[in-house]
Amino acid sequence: MAARRAQRALPADRVRDDDHCCPNPREIVGYLPAVKPTWFFAVPRIFEKLKAGLEAHLATQGEQTAGWLAAARRKVELEQAGDPVPEDVAATAAEGEAGLFAGLRTMLGLDEAVSVNVGAAPTPRDVLVLFHAIGIPLSELWGMSETCGVGAVNPSAKIRIGTVGPPSKGVEMRLADDDELLVRGDVVMPAYRNRPELTAETIDADGWLHTGDIAQIDDAGYVRIVDRKKEIIINAAGKNMSPANIESALKGAGPLIGQVVAIGDARPFNTALIVLDPDFAPAFAAQNGLDGRTLEQLAGEETVRAAVQAEVDRGNEQLARVEQIKKFTILPGDWLPGGDEVTPTMKLKRKPIGEKYAAAIERMYSSVGHPDRV
C-alpha cells in the first residue's frame, strides 16, 4: 500500500516499489508524505533542515500559532524535568495539537510514525524539543559498526531528551575510569579483519569494547554521549570542553548556520569555522536584497555576517563562559557528504578541516578585530 501511495505522489523513476529509495537527501521532504513510514531514522542534518523549514512556515502563521508552539515546548521541557505541567500550559498545548500539530505531522509525512530516531552525530536539543512539541517522538540512539549498529536506544514511550537511551537487550555498558564508554555483548565484533594489534587495543581481555566515546550513565541506566575521547578540547588554561556540545548549541540557535566546527585546543579562547546552510541562505538572501548571490558571495556579505553573529550570540547564551565562541570565520561554499570536511553520514573530519583551513584559524587568533573572510 505504501508503495502505491508513493507512486501516485512521485514520478516512477524516483521511488522504487521495494524500498522507496531516495537518491538525494534534499528530496526527503517529498518522499516522507508519499511513504508515510512507521519508523524513520536519519542523521541530525535531515532533522535540522526539517526544523528550519517548519519554523519558516510557522513564522507566517501568526501569534496564536507562536503561542501554541511555545506552550507545547514548555510542556515538553517540564515533562522531561519531571515537573508538573500547569493547567493553562496543558490546555494551550492541546489547542495547538487540534489546531496545528496534527496537520504538521501529516504535512511532514510522519503522522503514522511510531518511532522516529536520529543518530551518527550529536543533535541540538532544540531540534529534539521542537519535534516532541508537535507530537513526533524524535529520540537519539547510539551504535557502532563494531557493534553491528546495536547499542542504546530510547524506548518511544520513555524518551529522555539529551540521552541515547538505555542499553539495548543483550548489551552491557559501563564507564572506564576516564568515562570512556565500554560495551560488551554478542553484538560486539570478534575482531578487526587481519588487524590483531588494533583488535587488542580496542577489545580488552574481558571482552569490553572501548568505544572512544566519553559518556555519562544516569541512575535509570540512560546513556548520554559527551563527545569523542580524542576530540575533547583542552584549552590553554587546562579546561576540558566538548566541541560537539558547543557546535550543537550554535546550530540550534538559528537556520543560517549550516555547519560549524569549534576550535580551541591549547588555545586561549574558542573560535569557530562556519558554513552557511545551502538551503536557507538563498531564502535569507532574497529577503535581504541579496537575491542571486552564490554561497561564496554571501559568505562575504556584512548583512549575512551580522545575522550569523546574532545566531552565535544566541548559541553562546546556552554555553558556559569558557565554552563561548569569541570569533568566527564564514567559509565560502558548502560541505558535501563524503567530501574533504564531512563523512557520508555528515560527521566532521576534524583533523582534515584543521589542516585545510589552518590559515583561517590562525587569523582568528592573530587578528585584533574580526577575521578576514576566506
Kinemage of the C-alpha trace (Angstrom):
@kinemage 1
@onewidth
@group {chain A} dominant
@subgroup {mainchain}
@vectorlist {calphas} color= white
{ca met a 1} P 0.000 0.000 0.000
{ca ala a 2} L 2.825 2.379 0.876
{ca ala a 3} L 4.419 1.673 -2.489
{ca arg a 4} L 1.228 2.513 -4.380
{ca arg a 5} L 0.815 5.697 -2.380
{ca ala a 6} L 4.391 6.682 -3.171
{ca gln a 7} L 3.950 6.092 -6.887
{ca arg a 8} L 0.938 8.374 -7.006
{ca ala a 9} L 2.815 11.193 -5.304
{ca leu a 10} L 6.179 10.964 -7.061
{ca pro a 11} L 7.430 10.062 -10.545
{ca ala a 12} L 8.025 6.335 -11.024
{ca asp a 13} L 11.743 6.828 -11.648
{ca arg a 14} L 12.174 8.453 -8.225
{ca val a 15} L 10.525 5.867 -5.980
{ca arg a 16} L 11.161 2.126 -6.215
{ca asp a 17} L 8.453 -0.354 -5.284
{ca asp a 18} L 10.670 -2.345 -2.933
{ca asp a 19} L 12.281 0.265 -0.691
{ca his a 20} L 11.245 3.805 -1.633
{ca cys a 21} L 14.902 4.704 -2.140
{ca cys a 22} L 15.517 8.464 -2.056
{ca pro a 23} L 18.642 9.199 -4.139
{ca asn a 24} L 19.094 12.757 -2.862
{ca pro a 25} L 18.786 13.730 0.833
{ca arg a 26} L 17.461 17.132 -0.214
{ca glu a 27} L 14.390 15.414 -1.686
{ca ile a 28} L 13.452 13.635 1.556
{ca val a 29} L 10.692 16.158 2.274
{ca gly a 30} L 8.916 14.948 -0.850
{ca tyr a 31} L 9.340 11.269 -0.038
{ca leu a 32} L 8.110 11.216 3.565
{ca pro a 33} L 4.488 12.207 2.811
{ca ala a 34} L 4.456 9.676 -0.021
{ca val a 35} L 5.769 6.742 2.002
{ca lys a 36} L 4.407 7.637 5.464
{ca pro a 37} L 6.911 5.472 7.401
{ca thr a 38} L 6.012 3.947 10.745
{ca trp a 39} L 9.715 4.097 11.663
{ca phe a 40} L 12.056 6.755 10.369
{ca phe a 41} L 15.766 7.168 11.106
{ca ala a 42} L 18.096 9.860 9.771
{ca val a 43} L 21.215 11.811 10.660
{ca pro a 44} L 20.794 15.126 12.544
{ca arg a 45} L 21.238 17.239 9.408
{ca ile a 46} L 17.955 15.938 7.985
{ca phe a 47} L 16.028 16.910 11.099
{ca glu a 48} L 17.815 20.271 11.322
{ca lys a 49} L 16.613 21.061 7.815
{ca leu a 50} L 13.084 19.862 8.580
{ca lys a 51} L 13.109 22.104 11.653
{ca ala a 52} L 14.278 25.104 9.634
{ca gly a 53} L 11.503 24.531 7.112
{ca leu a 54} L 8.900 24.146 9.840
{ca glu a 55} L 9.978 27.319 11.601
{ca ala a 56} L 9.941 29.295 8.351
{ca his a 57} L 6.395 28.039 7.736
{ca leu a 58} L 5.236 28.729 11.291
{ca ala a 59} L 6.686 32.244 11.249
{ca thr a 60} L 3.978 33.206 8.754
{ca gln a 61} L 1.085 31.745 10.785
{ca gly a 62} L 0.501 34.488 13.351
{ca glu a 63} L 0.694 34.988 17.115
{ca gln a 64} L -1.753 32.219 18.001
{ca thr a 65} L 0.484 29.647 16.344
{ca ala a 66} L 3.524 31.029 18.181
{ca gly a 67} L 1.645 30.735 21.469
{ca trp a 68} L 0.638 27.131 20.799
{ca leu a 69} L 4.210 26.177 19.970
{ca ala a 70} L 5.663 27.998 22.983
{ca ala a 71} L 3.242 26.178 25.291
{ca ala a 72} L 3.989 22.828 23.698
{ca arg a 73} L 7.742 23.383 24.040
{ca arg a 74} L 7.327 24.334 27.704
{ca lys a 75} L 5.160 21.267 28.298
{ca val a 76} L 7.871 19.039 26.833
{ca glu a 77} L 10.602 20.583 28.966
{ca leu a 78} L 8.522 20.341 32.152
{ca glu a 79} L 7.699 16.692 31.467
{ca gln a 80} L 11.351 15.937 30.765
{ca ala a 81} L 12.306 17.524 34.078
{ca gly a 82} L 9.634 15.526 35.909
{ca asp a 83} L 7.788 18.696 36.899
{ca pro a 84} L 4.002 19.202 36.856
{ca val a 85} L 2.529 20.939 33.827
{ca pro a 86} L 0.289 23.916 34.707
{ca glu a 87} L -3.298 23.559 33.511
{ca asp a 88} L -3.119 26.631 31.275
{ca val a 89} L 0.043 25.340 29.566
{ca ala a 90} L -1.520 21.924 29.011
{ca ala a 91} L -4.715 23.486 27.662
{ca thr a 92} L -2.869 25.759 25.224
{ca ala a 93} L -0.718 22.859 24.020
{ca ala a 94} L -3.889 20.794 23.494
{ca glu a 95} L -5.345 23.611 21.383
{ca gly a 96} L -2.160 23.534 19.329
{ca glu a 97} L -2.498 19.780 18.818
{ca ala a 98} L -6.005 20.156 17.444
{ca gly a 99} L -5.421 23.347 15.516
{ca leu a 100} L -1.922 22.867 14.139
{ca phe a 101} L 0.336 19.997 15.205
{ca ala a 102} L -1.715 17.121 13.768
{ca gly a 103} L -1.699 18.892 10.415
{ca leu a 104} L 2.051 19.450 10.602
{ca arg a 105} L 2.667 15.748 11.180
{ca thr a 106} L 0.576 14.935 8.126
{ca met a 107} L 2.378 17.571 6.079
{ca leu a 108} L 5.734 16.047 7.050
{ca gly a 109} L 4.550 12.503 6.357
{ca leu a 110} L 5.229 11.396 9.931
{ca asp a 111} L 1.617 11.155 11.089
{ca glu a 112} L 1.801 7.340 11.140
{ca ala a 113} L 5.261 7.171 12.737
{ca val a 114} L 5.502 5.134 15.921
{ca ser a 115} L 9.234 5.615 16.378
{ca val a 116} L 11.479 8.334 14.950
{ca asn a 117} L 15.216 8.215 15.628
{ca val a 118} L 18.296 10.265 14.965
{ca gly a 119} L 21.955 9.341 15.326
{ca ala a 120} L 25.506 9.196 13.939
{ca ala a 121} L 26.269 12.695 15.266
{ca pro a 122} L 25.106 14.978 18.123
{ca thr a 123} L 21.635 16.508 17.732
{ca pro a 124} L 20.856 20.008 19.068
{ca arg a 125} L 18.415 19.805 21.970
{ca asp a 126} L 16.211 22.471 20.388
{ca val a 127} L 15.650 20.167 17.399
{ca leu a 128} L 14.531 17.301 19.637
{ca val a 129} L 12.243 19.533 21.707
{ca leu a 130} L 10.532 21.014 18.645
{ca phe a 131} L 9.594 17.624 17.224
{ca his a 132} L 8.325 16.430 20.603
{ca ala a 133} L 6.287 19.628 20.865
{ca ile a 134} L 4.418 18.830 17.648
{ca gly a 135} L 3.884 15.210 18.636
{ca ile a 136} L 6.727 13.448 16.853
{ca pro a 137} L 8.706 11.255 19.318
{ca leu a 138} L 12.157 12.046 17.971
{ca ser a 139} L 14.915 10.463 20.044
{ca glu a 140} L 18.604 9.731 19.762
{ca leu a 141} L 20.169 6.293 19.550
{ca trp a 142} L 23.756 5.044 19.523
{ca gly a 143} L 25.656 2.252 17.859
{ca met a 144} L 28.899 1.467 16.030
{ca ser a 145} L 29.969 -0.666 13.117
{ca glu a 146} L 31.900 -2.683 15.711
{ca thr a 147} L 28.592 -3.453 17.488
{ca cys a 148} L 26.643 -4.245 14.311
{ca gly a 149} L 24.923 -0.890 14.733
{ca val a 150} L 23.339 -2.006 18.011
{ca gly a 151} L 23.991 -0.218 21.303
{ca ala a 152} L 21.470 2.004 23.038
{ca val a 153} L 18.105 3.457 22.062
{ca asn a 154} L 15.367 5.472 23.741
{ca pro a 155} L 12.135 3.496 24.124
{ca ser a 156} L 9.432 5.506 22.344
{ca ala a 157} L 7.258 5.652 25.472
{ca lys a 158} L 10.091 6.688 27.844
{ca ile a 159} L 12.309 9.097 25.940
{ca arg a 160} L 14.864 11.140 27.837
{ca ile a 161} L 15.902 14.032 25.615
{ca gly a 162} L 19.680 14.504 25.608
{ca thr a 163} L 20.403 10.800 26.039
{ca val a 164} L 20.720 7.914 23.584
{ca gly a 165} L 18.603 5.746 25.871
{ca pro a 166} L 19.445 2.648 27.904
{ca pro a 167} L 21.473 -0.276 26.522
{ca ser a 168} L 19.629 -2.500 24.059
{ca lys a 169} L 18.647 -6.022 25.090
{ca gly a 170} L 21.716 -8.232 25.457
{ca val a 171} L 24.125 -5.275 25.594
{ca glu a 172} L 26.157 -4.364 28.687
{ca met a 173} L 27.552 -0.870 29.154
{ca arg a 174} L 29.796 0.710 31.763
{ca leu a 175} L 32.238 3.578 32.085
{ca ala a 176} L 36.017 3.282 32.339
{ca asp a 177} L 37.941 5.343 34.893
{ca asp a 178} L 38.237 8.190 32.366
{ca asp a 179} L 34.495 7.946 31.479
{ca glu a 180} L 35.075 6.188 28.172
{ca leu a 181} L 32.020 4.113 27.267
{ca leu a 182} L 32.689 0.361 27.285
{ca val a 183} L 30.347 -2.132 25.601
{ca arg a 184} L 30.088 -5.898 25.875
{ca gly a 185} L 27.717 -8.447 24.329
{ca asp a 186} L 27.114 -10.812 21.449
{ca val a 187} L 26.731 -7.838 19.090
{ca val a 188} L 30.380 -6.864 19.537
{ca met a 189} L 32.604 -7.972 16.659
{ca pro a 190} L 35.137 -10.736 17.369
{ca ala a 191} L 37.990 -8.814 15.720
{ca tyr a 192} L 39.123 -6.420 13.015
{ca arg a 193} L 39.937 -8.493 9.944
{ca asn a 194} L 43.668 -9.221 9.754
{ca arg a 195} L 44.451 -6.497 12.312
{ca pro a 196} L 45.245 -8.255 15.617
{ca glu a 197} L 47.114 -5.264 17.077
{ca leu a 198} L 44.170 -2.921 16.577
{ca thr a 199} L 41.788 -5.569 17.925
{ca ala a 200} L 43.872 -5.879 21.100
{ca glu a 201} L 43.776 -2.081 21.527
{ca thr a 202} L 40.001 -1.956 21.109
{ca ile a 203} L 38.690 -5.077 22.885
{ca asp a 204} L 40.197 -5.924 26.276
{ca ala a 205} L 40.753 -9.330 27.852
{ca asp a 206} L 37.304 -9.261 29.493
{ca gly a 207} L 35.534 -8.664 26.181
{ca trp a 208} L 34.790 -4.969 26.699
{ca leu a 209} L 34.852 -2.866 23.534
{ca his a 210} L 36.485 0.508 24.162
{ca thr a 211} L 34.286 2.790 22.064
{ca gly a 212} L 36.313 6.004 22.129
{ca asp a 213} L 33.215 7.922 23.295
{ca ile a 214} L 33.140 9.828 26.573
{ca ala a 215} L 29.771 9.258 28.225
{ca gln a 216} L 27.636 9.558 31.329
{ca ile a 217} L 25.133 6.988 32.629
{ca asp a 218} L 22.292 8.170 34.879
{ca asp a 219} L 20.557 6.315 37.699
{ca ala a 220} L 17.988 4.841 35.296
{ca gly a 221} L 20.704 3.482 33.012
{ca tyr a 222} L 20.217 6.034 30.266
{ca val a 223} L 23.430 6.907 28.429
{ca arg a 224} L 24.480 10.414 27.438
{ca ile a 225} L 27.298 10.730 24.908
{ca val a 226} L 29.521 13.695 25.755
{ca asp a 227} L 31.974 13.584 22.850
{ca arg a 228} L 34.695 11.558 21.196
{ca lys a 229} L 37.583 10.918 23.583
{ca lys a 230} L 40.164 12.141 21.075
{ca glu a 231} L 38.188 15.278 20.195
{ca ile a 232} L 37.782 16.857 23.645
{ca ile a 233} L 39.067 20.443 23.665
{ca ile a 234} L 41.585 21.204 26.416
{ca asn a 235} L 42.238 24.937 26.301
{ca ala a 236} L 45.403 26.771 27.313
{ca ala a 237} L 44.161 27.002 30.909
{ca gly a 238} L 43.556 23.240 31.085
{ca lys a 239} L 39.745 23.396 30.871
{ca asn a 240} L 38.131 20.352 29.212
{ca met a 241} L 35.249 21.076 26.829
{ca ser a 242} L 33.129 19.139 24.354
{ca pro a 243} L 33.318 20.665 20.865
{ca ala a 244} L 30.186 18.738 19.887
{ca asn a 245} L 28.248 20.428 22.699
{ca ile a 246} L 29.429 23.855 21.571
{ca glu a 247} L 28.628 23.132 17.935
{ca ser a 248} L 25.195 21.791 18.825
{ca ala a 249} L 24.349 24.987 20.703
{ca leu a 250} L 25.290 27.166 17.732
{ca lys a 251} L 23.496 25.051 15.122
{ca gly a 252} L 20.378 25.016 17.259
{ca ala a 253} L 20.378 28.810 17.569
{ca gly a 254} L 19.167 29.558 14.056
{ca pro a 255} L 18.819 28.285 10.490
{ca leu a 256} L 21.600 30.234 8.774
{ca ile a 257} L 24.461 28.201 10.274
{ca gly a 258} L 24.706 25.003 8.255
{ca gln a 259} L 27.965 23.557 9.595
{ca val a 260} L 30.173 24.698 12.444
{ca val a 261} L 33.487 23.497 13.848
{ca ala a 262} L 34.632 24.653 17.277
{ca ile a 263} L 38.359 25.348 17.623
{ca gly a 264} L 40.115 25.821 20.946
{ca asp a 265} L 42.503 23.011 21.819
{ca ala a 266} L 45.580 24.534 23.529
{ca arg a 267} L 44.187 27.983 22.691
{ca pro a 268} L 43.312 30.915 24.988
{ca phe a 269} L 39.687 31.058 23.770
{ca asn a 270} L 37.315 29.279 21.397
{ca thr a 271} L 36.690 30.201 17.780
{ca ala a 272} L 34.614 28.614 15.038
{ca leu a 273} L 34.599 27.895 11.340
{ca ile a 274} L 31.082 28.311 9.950
{ca val a 275} L 29.476 27.238 6.669
{ca leu a 276} L 26.161 28.734 5.590
{ca asp a 277} L 23.145 26.481 5.182
{ca pro a 278} L 22.815 25.954 1.417
{ca asp a 279} L 19.009 25.758 1.587
{ca phe a 280} L 18.231 28.618 3.962
{ca ala a 281} L 20.937 31.070 2.838
{ca pro a 282} L 19.315 31.765 -0.579
{ca ala a 283} L 15.969 32.456 1.133
{ca phe a 284} L 17.699 34.796 3.578
{ca ala a 285} L 19.430 36.499 0.650
{ca ala a 286} L 16.131 37.049 -1.172
{ca gln a 287} L 14.612 38.617 1.949
{ca asn a 288} L 17.559 40.971 2.446
{ca gly a 289} L 18.229 42.390 -1.009
{ca leu a 290} L 20.948 39.875 -1.861
{ca asp a 291} L 18.989 37.727 -4.297
{ca gly a 292} L 21.043 35.881 -6.899
{ca arg a 293} L 24.270 35.770 -4.939
{ca thr a 294} L 26.114 32.466 -4.569
{ca leu a 295} L 27.089 30.912 -1.238
{ca glu a 296} L 30.626 32.075 -1.903
{ca gln a 297} L 29.431 35.658 -2.354
{ca leu a 298} L 27.065 35.540 0.615
{ca ala a 299} L 29.894 34.448 2.902
{ca gly a 300} L 31.460 37.859 2.384
{ca glu a 301} L 28.330 39.979 2.881
{ca glu a 302} L 28.166 42.080 6.049
{ca thr a 303} L 24.391 41.528 6.309
{ca val a 304} L 24.985 37.789 6.398
{ca arg a 305} L 27.783 38.125 8.916
{ca ala a 306} L 25.547 40.188 11.212
{ca ala a 307} L 22.827 37.528 11.048
{ca val a 308} L 25.335 34.767 11.778
{ca gln a 309} L 26.704 36.830 14.671
{ca ala a 310} L 23.184 37.014 16.117
{ca glu a 311} L 22.878 33.217 15.924
{ca val a 312} L 26.317 32.773 17.517
{ca asp a 313} L 25.275 35.124 20.324
{ca arg a 314} L 22.105 33.101 20.941
{ca gly a 315} L 24.125 29.885 20.948
{ca asn a 316} L 26.651 31.355 23.374
{ca glu a 317} L 23.829 32.046 25.831
{ca gln a 318} L 23.440 28.274 26.201
{ca leu a 319} L 27.132 27.766 26.993
{ca ala a 320} L 29.411 28.355 29.948
{ca arg a 321} L 31.570 31.455 29.577
{ca val a 322} L 34.724 29.441 28.887
{ca glu a 323} L 32.920 27.483 26.128
{ca gln a 324} L 31.618 30.515 24.244
{ca ile a 325} L 32.777 31.372 20.728
{ca lys a 326} L 34.721 34.626 20.673
{ca lys a 327} L 35.456 34.844 16.922
{ca phe a 328} L 34.290 33.039 13.826
{ca thr a 329} L 35.059 32.824 10.127
{ca ile a 330} L 32.380 32.212 7.494
{ca leu a 331} L 33.795 29.872 4.888
{ca pro a 332} L 32.601 30.040 1.278
{ca gly a 333} L 30.706 27.216 -0.398
{ca asp a 334} L 29.131 24.056 1.016
{ca trp a 335} L 30.445 20.910 2.699
{ca leu a 336} L 29.119 17.866 0.874
{ca pro a 337} L 28.780 14.346 2.333
{ca gly a 338} L 31.940 12.336 1.682
{ca gly a 339} L 33.970 15.455 0.853
{ca asp a 340} L 37.085 16.855 2.492
{ca glu a 341} L 35.248 18.066 5.587
{ca val a 342} L 32.451 15.617 6.434
{ca thr a 343} L 31.863 11.882 6.152
{ca pro a 344} L 28.945 10.375 4.182
{ca thr a 345} L 26.952 10.459 7.459
{ca met a 346} L 27.905 14.127 7.974
{ca lys a 347} L 30.375 13.598 10.819
{ca leu a 348} L 33.059 16.256 10.930
{ca lys a 349} L 36.541 15.301 9.759
{ca arg a 350} L 38.249 17.460 12.358
{ca lys a 351} L 41.895 16.809 11.514
{ca pro a 352} L 41.493 17.382 7.740
{ca ile a 353} L 39.434 20.505 8.473
{ca gly a 354} L 42.140 21.822 10.783
{ca glu a 355} L 44.771 21.247 8.124
{ca lys a 356} L 42.775 22.620 5.199
{ca tyr a 357} L 41.716 25.808 6.982
{ca ala a 358} L 44.825 26.319 9.111
{ca ala a 359} L 45.406 29.822 7.740
{ca ala a 360} L 41.856 30.933 8.528
{ca ile a 361} L 42.141 29.517 12.049
{ca glu a 362} L 45.427 31.277 12.719
{ca arg a 363} L 43.991 34.605 11.532
{ca met a 364} L 41.283 34.369 14.199
{ca tyr a 365} L 43.921 34.099 16.890
{ca ser a 366} L 46.288 36.702 15.470
{ca ser a 367} L 43.790 39.430 14.465
{ca val a 368} L 42.520 42.039 16.886
{ca gly a 369} L 39.142 42.581 15.227
{ca his a 370} L 37.023 40.351 13.047
{ca pro a 371} L 38.988 37.814 10.975
{ca asp a 372} L 39.100 38.196 7.241
{ca arg a 373} L 36.775 36.130 5.094
{ca val a 374} L 38.475 33.347 3.151
